[in-house]
Amino acid sequence: FKAFLDHAMRLGAEKIATGHYARVRQNPATGLFELLKGLDPAKDQSYFLHRLNQAQLAKTLFPVGELHKTEVRRIAEEIGLPNAKKKDSTGICFIGERRFSDFLKQYLPAQPGDIETTEGQVIGRHHGLMYHTIGQRKGLGISAETRLFVSGKNMAENTVTVGLESALFHSSLLADEWNWIAAPPAVGQPLPCTARTRYHQPERPATATLLPDGRVRVDFAAPQRAIAPGQAVVLYNGESVIGGGTILNVE
């Protein structure tokens, strides 16, 4: 996003427009810009845009964010666009419709390691931590009397931990690399909000607390399933994005 915007500014453009399902508006009372969810809840992409700052939002337009996908298709058909009825993409935009593991193999060498239970028992081998996600059940290449899920990954020891589904639930997380869309809250003051820890996940009631070192602690009203370190946690106040950061660990 930054590279696109910077290039456009060098060319003399005043603003850029992207196809993200999100919205931006300027608050008349504060003069600050707000990042809002797209009007189509099934297509809202505000989660991915939580790192935008005030300068970037001031120069960005999201034309389709005011529309539902059905309306976008109708307009495209009316003006004769060849992709008006094209199926929605289900892959990652920059790799296309193919297996994510096949894409990773081109750039990351296999790094096999142990698969351990939460009790420390080795029950199998993995081909690389990058091929596994928190909450994964299938494709582990192990057999057990009970259903086991990936509940943790240890980068230092190159191990995958598996356990019962109950091990996937946590009530709190710690995040860094934080970006506040507007002004941050006071340090140590719990901020009521809703939060997402992955795209398309329903928002969950939470409180966020800014710590003295700039990290943010998010406490959920109820335990959440499969919170994954390395993913983004994004906070909302109604339709407005408060900010977001990278999940460090869970509790």
Order of alpha helices (4+ residues) and beta strands (2+ residues): alpha-beta-beta-beta-alpha-beta-alpha-alpha-beta-beta-beta-beta-beta-beta-beta-beta-beta-beta
